[in-house]
Amino acid sequence: MAHVAQNQAHRNHQSFAASRIATHRRRVVRILFVDDSESDVHLCLHELKRLDFAVSSDWVQIPAEYGKRLRTQSYDVIVCDYSMPRWTGMEALELLRKENQEIPFILATHPLEEDMTDEFIRNGAFDCIDKNRLNCLPLAVALAVEERSRCGERNRAEERLRHSESHYRALVENPTYGICHFDLDGRILDVNGALVAMLGYGSREELISLNLATEIMLDPFERAQLFKSFRQTGQVDLIEVEWKRKDGKPMKVRLSGRQVGVGEGVPDGCEMIAEDVTAHCTSDDHLRHLAATDELTGLATYRKLSETLESEIKRSERTARAFALLIFDLNGLKQINDVHGHTAGNRALCRVADIFRFSCRSIDTAARYGGDEFAVVLPETSAEDADAVGRRICEQLSDDRETPLLSVSVGAAVYPEDGTSIEALLSVADRALCSMKVKQSVDRVDQAF
């Protein structure tokens, strides 16, 4: 039954991914690359086209060309390197803002450091990608294109709200956007029918009797963020918060608003547009899950493995507690494919993945990061305990009597004893794995004689 459920989950992932790829086929994604390396641009395009993106691209290297393209062409996404001759990616981002262009900006560079990522995100970049992990680029571009499309729709709605009373009335009656008029204490003064339906209430009067701040917006941080912004600027800048529906279920909404004129005896208030983005957030979560999950085995991907290792290194630095990395190599996968066929080879990989699931704790992370290569991250684990886990996995695989019989080689590394970086830990574990392979070869020769 576990295999049936797993196969069904894989089919669901494939169906979801196929629908997103079909979306990209229906339209051309227009990308402006800002980079001094033509080969890096080709690698980015190769990664996108590998996932069936239809791409129209331009490539610039100097500020003058970049500014001209921004003024004369239309783009869905900008992909920019950090360091280029005589200028930087931050200068490119600043020029984009000066041109008042709302184009998602993705930094793609190497090495990508945490401080650099924080700085670019604070200054308005959509995402930051390490060039050594370009498999992350298609996901970032897909999300950026969707976000640009949603921003365009939202901006048009806000423009109608600001400049035309007739358009405003049309917006109020639009079933997509909720409109809420509230005062500085959060009391709801007026709403449109769309907001009533969005929150699941039976009438406008029922919703107006509530307090937006205390009965619908329950997170104190989000509440403070909303009202602080309005009190300081008279505006509600674009933010996403969680609201509670009448039935108690949470929903994600994107808010923007402005101060409205007041009359005698009428309290100062804000008129706000609310857009239900719960489905978009769920869709984004699906995309991230696909990027983090190996399609065949259901284990984590190399990207998720790298993120987990980075997280464990930071946690270990805070707690001074070690963690271990095990890497495994499935012996003889090529021979299994040649003799028994690729279906049996795929089944062999899934059998190994099942052993990991049965042998690992809930806090451990098992990943497939190559064709026949696997890894397991073991938080708060010593070298001795890691060796015990490796032996247990090898023994459980040897007890599996399904044919063809399987075996693995294993290598271990412990942080910080064997290294303080991902590369160092993988290198130590790989050397230990190679040593085990050599020993296994010698043992097989001895047995033959």
C-alpha positions as CSV (number, residue, x, y, z in Angstrom):
1,M,0.0,0.0,0.0
2,A,2.9,2.4,0.8
3,H,4.2,1.9,-2.8
4,V,0.7,2.6,-4.2
5,A,0.4,5.8,-2.2
6,Q,3.9,6.8,-3.1
7,N,3.3,6.2,-6.8
8,Q,0.0,8.2,-6.6
9,A,1.9,11.1,-5.0
10,H,4.5,11.0,-7.8
11,R,1.7,11.1,-10.4
12,N,0.1,14.1,-8.6
13,H,3.5,15.9,-8.6
14,Q,4.0,15.2,-12.3
15,S,0.5,16.4,-13.1
16,F,1.0,19.7,-11.2
17,A,4.4,20.2,-12.9
18,A,3.0,19.5,-16.3
19,S,0.3,22.1,-15.8
20,R,3.0,24.8,-15.0
21,I,5.1,23.8,-18.0
22,A,2.1,24.0,-20.2
23,T,1.5,27.6,-18.9
24,H,5.0,28.5,-20.0
25,R,4.5,27.0,-23.4
26,R,1.4,29.1,-23.9
27,R,3.4,32.3,-23.5
28,V,7.0,33.5,-24.1
29,V,8.9,34.6,-21.0
30,R,10.9,37.8,-21.8
31,I,14.1,37.9,-19.8
32,L,16.9,40.5,-19.7
33,F,20.2,39.1,-18.7
34,V,22.7,41.5,-17.1
35,D,26.1,39.7,-17.0
36,D,29.6,40.0,-18.3
37,S,29.8,36.2,-19.0
38,E,28.1,35.0,-22.1
39,S,28.7,31.4,-21.1
40,D,26.8,32.0,-17.8
41,V,23.9,33.4,-19.7
42,H,23.9,30.3,-22.0
43,L,23.9,28.0,-18.8
44,C,20.9,29.9,-17.5
45,L,19.0,29.6,-20.8
46,H,19.9,25.9,-21.0
47,E,18.4,25.3,-17.5
48,L,15.2,27.1,-18.4
49,K,14.8,25.4,-21.7
50,R,15.5,22.1,-20.1
51,L,12.2,22.5,-18.3
52,D,10.4,23.6,-21.5
53,F,10.3,27.3,-20.8
54,A,9.7,29.4,-23.9
55,V,12.2,32.2,-23.5
56,S,12.9,35.4,-25.4
57,S,16.1,37.0,-24.1
58,D,18.4,40.0,-24.4
59,W,21.8,40.2,-22.9
60,V,23.6,43.4,-21.8
61,Q,26.9,44.1,-20.1
62,I,27.2,47.8,-19.6
63,P,25.0,50.4,-17.8
64,A,24.2,52.4,-21.0
65,E,22.9,49.3,-22.8
66,Y,20.9,48.3,-19.7
67,G,19.2,51.7,-19.4
68,K,18.3,51.8,-23.0
69,R,16.7,48.3,-22.9
70,L,14.7,49.3,-19.8
71,R,13.4,52.4,-21.6
72,T,12.6,50.7,-25.0
73,Q,11.7,47.1,-24.3
74,S,9.3,45.2,-22.0
75,Y,10.5,42.3,-19.9
76,D,9.0,39.8,-17.5
77,V,12.1,39.2,-15.4
78,I,15.7,40.6,-15.1
79,V,18.5,38.1,-14.2
80,C,21.6,40.0,-13.1
81,D,25.1,39.1,-11.9
82,Y,26.6,40.8,-8.9
83,S,30.0,41.8,-10.0
84,M,30.7,43.2,-13.5
85,P,33.5,45.5,-14.9
86,R,32.9,49.0,-13.6
87,W,29.5,48.4,-12.0
88,T,27.6,46.0,-9.7
89,G,24.2,44.2,-9.5
90,M,23.1,46.6,-6.8
91,E,23.7,49.6,-9.2
92,A,21.5,47.7,-11.7
93,L,18.8,47.3,-9.1
94,E,18.9,51.0,-8.2
95,L,18.7,52.0,-11.9
96,L,15.7,49.7,-12.3
97,R,14.0,51.6,-9.4
98,K,14.9,55.0,-10.9
99,E,13.2,54.0,-14.1
100,N,10.1,53.2,-12.2
101,Q,10.0,49.7,-13.7
102,E,8.1,47.0,-11.8
103,I,10.1,44.1,-13.2
104,P,11.0,41.3,-10.9
105,F,14.8,41.4,-10.3
106,I,16.6,38.1,-9.7
107,L,20.3,38.2,-8.6
108,A,22.2,35.2,-10.0
109,T,25.8,35.2,-8.9
110,H,28.6,33.2,-7.3
111,P,29.5,33.1,-4.5
112,L,26.1,34.0,-3.1
113,E,26.5,35.1,0.5
114,E,23.8,35.5,3.2
115,D,24.6,39.2,3.8
116,M,24.4,39.8,0.0
117,T,21.0,38.1,-0.2
118,D,19.6,40.1,2.8
119,E,20.8,43.4,1.2
120,F,19.3,42.7,-2.2
121,I,16.0,41.5,-0.8
122,R,15.7,44.6,1.5
123,N,16.3,46.7,-1.6
124,G,13.5,45.1,-3.6
125,A,15.1,42.1,-5.4
126,F,12.6,39.3,-6.0
127,D,15.0,36.4,-5.4
128,C,18.7,35.5,-5.2
129,I,20.2,32.4,-6.8
130,D,23.7,30.9,-6.6
131,K,25.1,30.2,-10.1
132,N,26.3,26.8,-8.8
133,R,22.7,25.9,-8.2
134,L,21.0,27.0,-11.4
135,N,18.4,24.3,-11.0
136,C,16.8,26.8,-8.7
137,L,16.4,29.4,-11.5
138,P,13.3,28.0,-13.3
139,L,11.3,28.0,-10.0
140,A,12.4,31.6,-9.3
141,V,11.5,32.7,-12.8
142,A,8.1,31.0,-12.7
143,L,7.2,32.6,-9.4
144,A,8.5,36.0,-10.6
145,V,6.4,35.8,-13.8
146,E,3.3,35.0,-11.7
147,E,4.0,37.7,-9.3
148,R,4.4,40.3,-12.1
149,S,1.1,39.2,-13.6
150,R,-0.7,39.6,-10.2
151,C,1.0,43.0,-9.6
152,G,-0.2,44.2,-12.9
153,E,-3.8,43.2,-12.2
154,R,-3.6,44.7,-8.7
155,N,-2.1,48.0,-9.9
156,R,-4.8,48.4,-12.5
157,A,-7.4,47.9,-9.8
158,E,-5.8,50.4,-7.5
159,E,-5.5,52.9,-10.4
160,R,-9.3,52.7,-10.9
161,L,-9.8,53.1,-7.2
162,R,-7.7,56.3,-7.0
163,H,-8.8,58.1,-10.2
164,S,-12.3,57.3,-11.2
165,E,-15.5,57.1,-9.1
166,S,-17.2,55.1,-11.7
167,H,-14.4,52.6,-11.8
168,Y,-14.3,52.6,-8.1
169,R,-18.0,51.6,-8.0
170,A,-17.2,48.8,-10.5
171,L,-14.4,47.6,-8.3
172,V,-16.6,47.6,-5.2
173,E,-19.0,45.3,-7.0
174,N,-16.2,43.1,-8.4
175,P,-16.4,39.6,-6.8
176,T,-12.6,39.3,-6.8
177,Y,-11.6,42.2,-4.6
178,G,-12.8,42.9,-1.1
179,I,-13.2,46.5,-0.1
180,C,-13.1,47.5,3.6
181,H,-13.5,50.9,5.2
182,F,-12.2,51.0,8.8
183,D,-11.2,53.5,11.5
184,L,-7.9,53.8,13.4
185,D,-9.2,51.5,16.2
186,G,-10.0,48.8,13.6
187,R,-13.8,49.2,13.7
188,I,-15.3,48.2,10.3
189,L,-17.4,51.1,8.9
190,D,-18.3,49.6,5.5
191,V,-17.6,46.6,3.3
192,N,-18.5,45.4,-0.2
193,G,-20.2,42.1,-1.0
194,A,-17.0,40.5,-2.2
195,L,-15.4,40.9,1.3
196,V,-18.5,39.5,3.0
197,A,-18.4,36.4,0.7
198,M,-14.6,36.1,1.1
199,L,-14.8,35.9,4.9
200,G,-17.9,33.7,4.8
201,Y,-20.4,35.9,6.6
202,G,-24.1,36.0,5.8
203,S,-24.5,39.8,5.5
204,R,-22.7,43.2,5.5
205,E,-24.3,44.0,8.8
206,E,-22.9,40.9,10.4
207,L,-19.3,41.7,9.2
208,I,-19.6,45.4,10.1
209,S,-20.4,44.5,13.7
210,L,-16.8,43.1,14.1
211,N,-13.4,44.7,14.7
212,L,-10.9,44.1,12.0
213,A,-7.9,44.4,14.3
214,T,-9.0,42.0,17.1
215,E,-11.5,39.6,15.6
216,I,-10.3,39.1,12.0
217,M,-6.6,39.9,12.1
218,L,-5.3,37.8,15.0
219,D,-1.5,38.0,14.6
220,P,-0.3,40.9,16.8
221,F,2.8,41.5,14.7
222,E,0.8,41.8,11.5
223,R,-1.8,44.0,13.2
224,A,0.9,46.4,14.4
225,Q,2.5,46.4,10.9
226,L,-0.8,47.4,9.3
227,F,-1.8,50.1,11.7
228,K,1.7,51.5,12.1
229,S,2.1,52.0,8.4
230,F,-1.3,53.7,8.1
231,R,-0.8,56.0,11.0
232,Q,2.7,57.1,9.8
233,T,1.9,57.6,6.1
234,G,-1.8,57.5,5.6
235,Q,-1.2,54.5,3.3
236,V,-1.3,50.7,3.6
237,D,1.7,49.6,1.6
238,L,1.4,46.2,-0.1
239,I,1.5,43.5,2.6
240,E,0.3,39.9,3.0
241,V,-1.4,38.9,6.3
242,E,-3.4,36.1,7.6
243,W,-7.1,36.6,8.4
244,K,-9.6,34.4,10.1
245,R,-12.9,33.5,8.3
246,K,-16.2,33.1,10.1
247,D,-15.7,29.3,10.1
248,G,-12.4,29.7,11.9
249,K,-10.3,28.7,8.9
250,P,-7.2,30.9,8.1
251,M,-6.8,32.7,4.7
252,K,-4.0,34.7,3.2
253,V,-4.9,38.1,1.9
254,R,-2.8,40.8,0.1
255,L,-3.7,44.3,1.3
256,S,-3.2,47.8,0.0
257,G,-5.1,51.0,0.9
258,R,-5.2,54.7,1.5
259,Q,-6.7,57.3,3.8
260,V,-10.1,58.5,2.8
261,G,-11.7,62.0,3.1
262,V,-13.6,62.6,6.3
263,G,-16.7,64.6,7.0
264,E,-18.0,66.2,10.2
265,G,-18.5,63.6,12.9
266,V,-16.9,60.9,10.8
267,P,-13.7,59.3,12.2
268,D,-10.5,59.2,10.2
269,G,-10.4,56.0,8.3
270,C,-8.8,53.9,5.7
271,E,-10.2,52.3,2.5
272,M,-8.4,49.1,1.8
273,I,-8.4,46.5,-1.1
274,A,-8.1,42.9,0.0
275,E,-7.2,40.2,-2.4
276,D,-7.5,36.5,-1.4
277,V,-4.1,34.9,-2.3
278,T,-4.6,31.7,-0.4
279,A,-4.6,29.7,-3.6
280,H,-1.5,31.5,-4.9
281,C,0.4,30.7,-1.7
282,T,-0.7,27.0,-1.9
283,S,0.5,26.9,-5.5
284,D,3.8,28.4,-4.6
285,D,4.2,25.8,-1.8
286,H,3.5,23.1,-4.4
287,L,6.3,24.5,-6.6
288,R,8.7,24.7,-3.7
289,H,7.8,21.1,-2.7
290,L,8.5,19.9,-6.3
291,A,11.8,21.6,-6.3
292,A,12.7,20.0,-3.0
293,T,11.5,16.5,-3.7
294,D,13.0,13.8,-6.0
295,E,10.3,12.7,-8.4
296,L,11.2,9.0,-8.4
297,T,12.1,8.2,-4.8
298,G,10.2,10.9,-2.9
299,L,13.4,11.8,-1.0
300,A,14.8,15.3,-0.8
301,T,16.7,16.7,-3.8
302,Y,20.3,18.1,-3.8
303,R,18.9,21.6,-3.3
304,K,17.0,20.6,-0.2
305,L,20.1,18.7,1.1
306,S,22.2,21.8,0.7
307,E,19.6,23.9,2.5
308,T,19.4,21.4,5.3
309,L,23.2,21.3,5.7
310,E,23.4,25.1,5.7
311,S,20.7,25.2,8.4
312,E,22.4,22.5,10.5
313,I,25.8,24.3,10.3
314,K,24.2,27.5,11.6
315,R,22.3,25.6,14.3
316,S,25.5,23.8,15.4
317,E,27.3,27.1,15.6
318,R,24.6,28.3,18.0
319,T,24.3,25.1,20.1
320,A,27.8,23.7,19.9
321,R,26.2,20.3,19.1
322,A,27.6,18.1,16.4
323,F,25.7,16.7,13.5
324,A,26.6,13.9,11.0
325,L,26.4,13.4,7.3
326,L,26.2,10.0,5.7
327,I,26.5,9.5,1.9
328,F,25.6,6.2,0.2
329,D,26.3,4.8,-3.3
330,L,24.1,2.0,-4.6
331,N,26.5,-0.7,-5.9
332,G,26.0,-2.0,-9.4
333,L,23.1,0.1,-10.6
334,K,24.4,0.0,-14.2
335,Q,24.6,-3.8,-14.1
336,I,21.0,-3.9,-12.8
337,N,19.8,-1.7,-15.6
338,D,21.7,-3.7,-18.2
339,V,20.6,-7.1,-17.0
340,H,17.1,-6.5,-15.6
341,G,16.0,-3.3,-17.3
342,H,15.5,0.3,-16.2
343,T,12.2,-0.5,-14.4
344,A,14.1,-2.8,-12.1
345,G,16.8,-0.1,-11.7
346,N,14.2,2.5,-10.7
347,R,12.6,-0.1,-8.4
348,A,16.1,-0.6,-6.8
349,L,16.4,3.1,-6.1
350,C,13.0,3.2,-4.5
351,R,13.9,0.1,-2.3
352,V,16.9,2.0,-1.0
353,A,14.7,5.1,-0.3
354,D,12.3,2.9,1.6
355,I,15.1,1.6,3.8
356,F,16.1,5.2,4.6
357,R,12.5,6.1,5.6
358,F,12.3,3.1,7.9
359,S,15.7,3.7,9.5
360,C,15.7,7.4,10.0
361,R,14.2,9.6,12.7
362,S,11.6,12.3,11.9
363,I,14.3,15.0,12.4
364,D,16.7,13.3,9.9
365,T,16.8,14.3,6.2
366,A,17.3,11.6,3.5
367,A,18.1,12.8,0.0
368,R,18.9,11.5,-3.4
369,Y,21.4,13.9,-4.9
370,G,22.7,11.9,-7.9
371,G,21.8,9.0,-10.1
372,D,22.7,6.3,-7.6
373,E,24.0,8.6,-4.8
374,F,22.1,9.2,-1.5
375,A,22.7,11.2,1.6
376,V,21.3,11.4,5.2
377,V,21.7,14.4,7.5
378,L,21.6,13.3,11.2
379,P,21.2,16.3,13.6
380,E,22.8,16.0,17.0
381,T,24.6,12.8,16.1
382,S,28.2,11.8,17.1
383,A,30.6,9.9,14.8
384,E,30.0,6.7,16.8
385,D,26.2,7.0,16.4
386,A,26.5,7.9,12.7
387,D,28.6,4.7,12.1
388,A,25.8,2.7,13.8
389,V,23.1,4.2,11.6
390,G,25.2,3.5,8.5
391,R,25.7,-0.2,9.6
392,R,22.0,-0.6,10.4
393,I,21.0,0.7,6.9
394,C,23.5,-1.7,5.2
395,E,22.2,-4.6,7.3
396,Q,18.5,-3.9,6.6
397,L,19.3,-3.7,2.9
398,S,21.1,-7.0,3.0
399,D,18.1,-8.6,4.7
400,D,15.9,-7.5,1.9
401,R,15.5,-10.7,-0.2
402,E,13.8,-9.1,-3.1
403,T,15.7,-9.6,-6.3
404,P,18.0,-8.3,-7.6
405,L,19.9,-8.2,-4.2
406,L,21.2,-4.8,-3.4
407,S,24.1,-3.4,-1.4
408,V,25.4,0.1,-0.7
409,S,28.8,1.7,0.2
410,V,28.7,4.4,2.9
411,G,30.9,7.2,4.1
412,A,30.5,9.5,7.1
413,A,31.6,13.0,8.2
414,V,30.8,14.8,11.4
415,Y,30.6,18.6,11.9
416,P,32.8,20.3,13.0
417,E,35.3,17.5,13.5
418,D,35.6,16.7,9.8
419,G,34.9,20.1,8.4
420,T,33.1,23.4,8.8
421,S,31.6,23.8,5.3
422,I,29.3,21.7,3.1
423,E,32.1,21.1,0.6
424,A,34.5,19.9,3.3
425,L,31.9,17.5,4.8
426,L,31.0,16.1,1.4
427,S,34.6,15.6,0.6
428,V,35.4,13.7,3.8
429,A,32.4,11.5,3.5
430,D,33.2,10.8,-0.2
431,R,36.7,9.7,0.7
432,A,35.4,7.4,3.4
433,L,32.9,6.0,0.8
434,C,35.6,5.4,-1.7
435,S,37.7,3.6,0.9
436,M,34.8,1.3,1.7
437,K,34.4,0.6,-2.1
438,V,38.1,-0.4,-2.3
439,K,37.7,-2.7,0.7
440,Q,34.6,-4.3,-0.8
441,S,36.5,-5.0,-4.0
442,V,39.4,-6.6,-2.2
443,D,37.0,-8.7,-0.1
444,R,35.3,-9.9,-3.3
445,V,38.6,-10.9,-4.8
446,D,39.6,-12.8,-1.7
447,Q,36.3,-14.7,-1.7
448,A,36.8,-15.6,-5.3
449,F,40.0,-17.4,-4.3
